[in-house]
């Protein structure tokens, strides 16, 4: 199964030019060019996607539910055909090279498919047995290691139907970790996990990346992307809004103005008069989107109005600020 498909001529595989249009495509683990999916009835789920995932990155694929993330992943994994455009995974065209590519990819898409009447351990044995490249002599060792890695060793004998949603997510992730993978594709991997479980999965993702695995992580949680990812792409309504290193995505976005004062209500009134928007009061802290003018003038206006200013400054823009600035809309920040 790890060999190229017999229906894929050697000449086609080797002579096909690499996709172009995005800098660094030749070093990418995932690259798409004008990738588009239109469903029957005319619904445009993914619209002309040009995406580049650098090798060795933890890449966050970010967007609200319904923005086209899962459809994109399903095309990348060869589960559905694109309407138009092209995609390459590990340097090979998809879905044509699925037989060569997929054994090198671990994936958790739309939640794990589990046998409820089997235990967690038995489910993983089934997954491992379905992999023709897996050595049956070391199966029990691989299964035990995968269970331990996701924190399910103690619950390995429990039937999967008795697992919580978070435990099922962990078991699905364990199935993707049974073999060493060049690429790990995770669709909302922390769905259903409590805060401690989310931290553990984030730590595991960082560990995998440090071992050389490229991780492609789909999420609607902004803070999840900011905490664990090195690179990210932002999707909205099926279209790519921006992509690049996480540290750079918010760099061009102006952060929120924050004023600390015991006169919060009066400070909010003055800021609004001066053109600030989205003014929010929280105890002695007033935050706002600053107007496009010299902030020293705002400070002077506050003092002139008798506001006792104890703190005044602009916070570093977050990924949330960048998303709102780029799309004009917001979505879940922490779930």
N, C-alpha and C positions, 0 to 999 in steps of 0.2 A: 504493500500500500504506500510505502514511502517512495517508490519509484515513479517516474513520470508516466502518465497514462499512455497506453499504446496508441490511442487515437490522437495523440498530440505529436505531430511530426517534429523530429529533431531540428530540422531547418527552420520551422516556424518559431520554435521555442528560443532558439539562439539568435535568430536574425531580427526578431521583433525589436524595434527601437524602444529605448526607455522613454517613459512619459516625460514631458517637458512642461514648463510653465511655472514651476515653483522652484526657487533656489534650493539646492541641496537634495533634489529628488534622487540623485544617484546613490546617496547614502541613507535613503529612507527605508524603513521596514514596511510602511504602508504608504502608498501614493495613489491618489485618484486624480483623474482629469475629466472635468465636466460630467461627473457621475450624476445620473438622473434616474429617478423612479417615479413613474406615473401609474397609478392603479386604475383599474377599470372604473368607469364613471367619471374619469378626469381628475381625480384627486392627485395633486402633485406633492408627494411626500418628501422627496429630495430633489433639489433644483440646482444642477450645474456645479456640483461640489468638487473643488480643487483642494485636496487635503494632503499634507505631508507630515508623516510621523517619523522623527529622527531615531536612528538606532540607539538603543541604550537609554531612551527617555522613559519617564513616567508621564504619559500623555493623557491629559484630561479632555474628554469630549463632552462639552458642557452645553446645556440648554434646557428649557422647560420641557415637561412632559408633552409629547406631541410635536416636538421640533424636528423630528426626522432622525434622531440618534439611532434607535434600534433598527430602523429600516436600513440605514447606512451599514451598520454592523452585519446585518443579515446578507447584504450584498457582498461585503468584504469576505465573509465566510462561505460564500457560494451557496447560501440557502435559498436565495431568490435571485432572479436575473435582473440586471439593470435595464431600464428602457433604452438608455443611451449612455455614452461615455465609457470610460475605462477605469479599471482598478488593478493595482498590483500589490501583492502581499509577499514579503520576503523575496522581492525581485521577480516574482512570477505572475503572469496574468490570471486573474480570477474572473469567473469561476472555472475557466478551462483547465487550470493547473491544480484543482482542488486535491486530487489524489497525491500530488507531490508536496503540497503546502501544508495541508491540515494536520498531518502527523507531527509537525513541528510547532503547532499552535495549541495552546490550552484555552478553552473558552467557556464562559458562563453567561448564557444569553437568555433573557426573559425568565430567570429563575431555573433551578435545576429540575430535571425530570427524574423522579425517584419512584422506586417500588415501595409503597407504604407498608406492605406485609413483610418486607425484609429489613434487617437491621442496617444501621449505618455502615458497618464493616462489610456486610454482604452486598450492599449496593455498590461499594467501591470495588469489590471483587468482580462483580458483573461488568462494571465499566472497564476494569483492567483486562478482563478476559476478552472483551470486544476489540481490543487493540492488538492487531496481528504482529506488531513490533515488540510487544511486551513479553519478556521471558517468564513463563509460568513458574519457574523454579524460585524466582525471587519475588513472586507476587505478594505474599503475606508481609514481607519486609516493606515493600513499597506502600501497601495499604496502611500499615501501622504508622509509617513515617508521615504519610499525608494526613491521617487523622490527628496525629500529635501536633502537626504544624498548624492546624486550624483550631486546636483546642477542643477536639471531640473525642479524645482517647477514652475518657471516663464514660462517655455515652455511646461508645461504639457498638455495644450489644443491644441497645434499645431500638425498637422498631421505628422506622422513619416516619410512620404516620403519627407517632407520639412526639415527634420533634416540633419545636416552636418554629416560626418562620425564620428567625435568626439562625437557628441550628440547621435548618434546611439550606440556607444560604452558605453556611460554613461547609456543609457536606458537598454542595455543588462546587465550591471553590477547591475542596480537597480532590474532587474528581479531575479537576483541571491541572492538579499538581502531581499526579501520579508518575508522570515522566518529566524529565528536564525539557523545557520548552524555550524556543527562541523568542516567542511572542505569546503574551497572555492577554486575552481580550475579555474584559469584565464589564457586563452591563448592569449598572446599579448594584455593585457588590455588597454594599452595606445596608441594603433594603431590609428592614425588619430587625436590625440589630440595635441593642441598647447602646448607650454611649461608650461603655467599656468595650463592648464587642467591636464597635466602630474603630476605636483606638487600636485594638489588636489587629484588625484587618489592615488598617493603614500602616502599622508597623511591619506587617508581613509583606505588604506591597513594596515598601522601601527596601526590605531585606532581599526580595526577589530581584529588584532592580540593581542592587549592589552586586548581585551574583552575575549580572550581565543580561538578564531577561528584560526585553522591552515590554512595558505594560501599557495597554491601551484601555483607559478607564472611562466608561460612560457614566455621567452623573447629572442630576438636576440640583445638586447641593454645592453652592458656591464655596463654602468653607472647606468642604472635602477636597475640592480641586486645589484651593490655595494651600492647604496643609501638606498635601502629599505629592503634587505633580510638579514636574520641571517645565513642562510645556502644556499648552492647552489650545483648543479651538472652541469658538463660541458659535452655536447654531441658534437660529430663530426662524420659525415658519419654513423649515426645509432648506434654508439658505445659510451659507457660511458667512458670518459677520466679520470674524477676525481669527488669526491664529499666530502663535509664536511662543517664546519663553514666557512663563507666567509672570516673571518679574517685570517684563516689558509691556504686558497687556494693559496695565493700569497706569503706565508711566506718563502717557499723554493726557490722562484724565485729571482734572482738578478735583482735589479732595474737598471734604465738607469743612466749612468754617465752624469752629467751636468757641463759644464764649462762656466762661465760667463767671457767674455773678449771683449775688443774693437778690438782685432785681430782675429775675428772669422774665417776667411778663412784660416789663417795660423794655427790656433788651429785645425781646421778640418783636414788639411793636416798631421799634426803631429800625431793626434789620429789614422788616417788611417794607417800611417807608423808603429805605435806601435801595430797594430792588432785590433783596435776597428772597429766595423761594424755598418751598418745602421746609419751613421753619418748625422745629420740634423742640418742645420744652421737656426736660427730665430733671426734676429737682432744681439744682442750681446750675444746670448745664443747658445751654441753648445751642442747637446745631442747625445749620442751614446750608443750602446751595448758594455760594457767594455770587454776587453780581460780577459782571466783567468790568471791574474798575479797581483802582488802587485800594487795597485793604486798609491802608493807613487812614483813608477818608472815613471808612466805616467805623474804625476805632474812635476817631475824633468825634463822629456823630453820636456815638454811644456816650462818651464822656460829656459832651455838650448837653446831652439830655439828662444828665445826672445819674447815669447808670454806673454803679461801682464795678468796674471791670477787674476781676482777679486773674483771669486767664483769657488769652486771645490768640488764636492761631488756626492753621489749616491742617487737618489730619491727612496723612498719606492716603491717597486714593486706593480703595480696595478693588477686588475683582467685581464686586457687586456694583460699585460706582461706575466702573468701566462698562459693565453690561448695560446698565440703565442709560448711560450716555450714548452707547452705540445703538441701542434698540428702542429706547423710549419706553421700555417696560421692565418690570421686575418679576422675580419668581422666588421660590423657596430659597432661603439662605442656609438654614440649618436643618431643614426637614420638618 
